[in-house]
Structures are given as structure tokens and as C-alpha cells.
Amino acid sequence: MILYGSSLSPFVRKVLAFASEKGIELELQPTGFPSPGPEFLEASPFRKMPAFRDGDYTVADSSAIVDYLEALHPEPALIPTDAKARGKAVWFEEFSDTILTACGGKMFYNRIVAPLIGREGDQAVADAAEREELPPILDYLERVVPDPGSFLVGDRITLADIAISSPFANLAHMKVQPDRERHGRTHAYAGSILARPSFARWIERETAFLVREPA
């Protein structure tokens, strides 16, 4: 099974961690940016990552990929089958994808990605996202996340924990400092999930890449 993309993307990292928690080994391959290769384009005709290949089967979008992996390997279950628990897990993934990651993406692209690809980031956009958008998002999470060592839905890790925690690795890469009094539980909870082997191996590689010395 091949996953196309970079683990610096919270969406790609989500799929990698989800697969790892299931014991599924994925081969991570780059997209070929800025000139994507034909195999990636076949899997993702609109050039969005991640994209996925399992033999002659291809699909793009992180939610579609994790649904496929869950159906293919139902155990351990990471998407609950109980109706209420499943609804909550899907909500937390959607919240992460469309609100939390969207906010973090404005910061991460302009501060990290743009310089990496030789472009000038818009620091005003990044600063506004951190100053105005991020705090109320974290306020919501502070109300709903459990203490470290516990999980958002039920008594074991699910897609909800994986999706919510993945963008926090990008915040850490940018050295966005939490307000320990206002959002301390949120960051402690996310840190406990990101410390799991399913995340830690990728975050370690990302950190080494971002701090490497220029050639």
C-alpha cells in the first residue's frame, strides 16, 4: 500500500498514524511536487494529498483513505460502530479537518512551507490566524478534551484522537507556545497522543528535516 504525500501535512500524518495503530504498513512516497508523477496524478487527479494506492485501487482524501483502511482491517476498530460514538468520532475528524487544520494551515504554509519552496510567506495572515482564530478553537477543545491518558470517544484511541492531535505537531514545529493556564489540558492531551509510536516516528523525521543544515 502506497501513500502519496508528506507527513508534514496533518492529513497525511493522520493517515500514517491511523494505519500504524492498526498495524498496517504504508509506503510513503512523495507527490513529485512541483511536477507530480503520473502515479500520483492517477490517484489524485486534482493534485491534493494524501492520495492512496492499493494495487490497482486508488483514492484521494484522508477521510476516504481511513474509511477504506477501517473497512479492510476492522480490528482494532478505530471508527466506532456504536451510533453515538461514531457520530462523535466523525464530528471530531471534521472539526479537525475543516476548522483546526485550516487555521493551522494558514500559519504553517506562510511560516514553514512557503520558505521551503522558495516563496515569500504572508506573515500577516499567519499572525492573524494565531492571534484571532486559534484561541477560540483551543477554548472549545479545552472544554471537551479528556485528561492525558484518556480518549475523546470511549476508553481507547479512535480516529477522533488521531485527527484532533495531528495538527498539534505542526503547531509544535512552529514553536507556537500554549497558554498553560488557558489551554493547558488541551496541549497535555494532544501531547500524550503525539507521543504514541504511531505519531512519534514521523514527528521525529519531520523535526530532523526542518532543522537540517543548509547544503
N, C-alpha and C positions, 0 to 999 in steps of 0.2 A: 504494500500500500504506500502510495506516494502523496505527500502533502506539499503543495507549492506555496512558497511564501517565506517570510522572515519571522522568527519568533519575537522580534521587536514589536510586531503587531499584536495588540491584545487579543485579536480574533484568532490569529494563528496560534498564539500561546495557549489560548483556551482549548483549542482542538488538541494540541500536543499533550496538555495536562489531562484532558478528558480521556484520551486514548491510553495514556500511561496508567491512569487509575484503573483502567480495565485490563491492563496487561497486554495492550496492543502496541506493537512496534510500528511506528510510521517512519518512512524515509523522507526527511525534509529536504526539498530541493528548491533552489532559488527560482524566481519567475523569469529571470533573464533581463530584468529592467536595465536600461530603458528600451531594449529591443527584445520583447518577450519571445520565447521559443514557441514552436508550433505545438508542442505537447501541452504547455500551459494554456495557450490560446484555445485549444480544443476543449480543455476542462473549464476554462473561464473566458468565454467569448467577449465579455465586457471588461476583461483585464483586472478584475477585482480579486484580491487574495483574502483568505486562502482559497485554493482550489484543490481538488482531491481526485486521485485515480486509484481504482482497484481493478486491475486487469483492463478490460475494455469498458468498465463503468466509470463515468466521470460526473462530478457535481461540484458546484461552487457554493460559497456562503457557509460561514462557520456553523450556523444553526442547522442547515441541511446536512452538513457533514456529521455533526454529533448525533443527529437523529438516525442517520444511516448506521453509524457505529453502534448505537444503542440497540437497534433492531437486529443487527448482525450478531452482536455479542451481548445478550440481555443481562448477563451476570458478570460482575456485580452491577446491580441496577443503579444508574446514576441519574436517570429521569424517573421519578416516582410513578407508580401505576395508580395509586390512590388519587381520586379525582381532585380533592382539595390540595393535596401535597403537590400534585403535578401542576395544577394551576399556579401555585406559588412559585415553583421552580421556573416555569416558563416566564412568569412575570419578572422574576429577578434577572433572568437572562436578557429579556427585552429591555429592562431598565438599564442594565449594564451596557448593552449594545448601542442603544439609541440616546441615552442621556449621559451616563458616566463616561463612557469611552468617547463619545462625541465631544464632550468638554475637554477631556484629557488630550484628545487628538489635536485640538487647536493649539494646545501648549506644546505637545511633543513634536508635531510637524515643524512648527516655526522655530523651536529651540534646538531640536536634535536632527530631524530628518533633512530639513532644507540645507543646513550647512554640510551634511554628509554628501549630498548630491550636487553641491556647488551652487546652491541658490541662497538668496538672502531671505531669511525668515522675517515675518512681521511680528516684531516683539510686542507691539501694542495689542495685537489680537491675543497673543499668548498671555500677556499680563492681565488683560481684561477678563479672560476666561478664568484665570486663577483667582483674581480678586472678586469677581462678581458672580460667576456661575458655579464654581466649585464649592464654596462654603455651604449654600443651601442643599446641595446634593449630599454633602457629608453630614449635614444636620439630619436629613432623612435617614441615612444609614445608621447614624448614631442611635436613632430610636428603635431600629429593627434588628441590628446585628446582635448575635449572642456573644457571650464572653469567649475569649480564646479557648480553644479546645472543644467548643461546641459548634453546631452547624445550623444553617439557616432553616432547613426543612428536615425535620426528623432527627434521628440520632446518628446519622452517618453522612459522609460527604456526598453531595449531589452536584448536578450541573449548576445549581444556584450558587454554591460556594465558589466553584471554579470560575464562573462568569463574572461574579462580583469582584473577586480578588485579582483577576488577571490585570486590569488596568492599573492597579496599585503598584505593580512592578515598574510601569512607565513613570509614575509619579516619583518613585524612588530613584530611577535613573536620572530624573531632572533635579533631584535633591529638593523636591517640594516638601517643606517641613510642616508636619501636622501641628495644629494647636492641641497640645496634650490635654488641656482642660476641656476644650470644646468637643474634640473628636478622638479622644484617646482610645476608647473602646473599639472604634471602627478600625483604626490603624493596627491595634493589637490583634484584632480578629483577622484582618487581611494578612498581617504578617505571619500568623500561625498557619494559614492555608498556603501561603507562598513558600513557607519553609518545608513543605512536604516534598519528597523526592520528585514527584511528578512535575513540579514547578522549578525546584531549585537547580536542577541540572541545566535548564535552559537559561535561567536568570544569570547563572554563573558565566555562561558563554557570552551572553549579551553584555554583561559588565566588562568582561575582558576585551570584547570588541570595541566598546565605547571608549575605553581608557587606553587603547593601544597607542604606541608612539607613532607619529607620522613617519612614513617611509623616507 
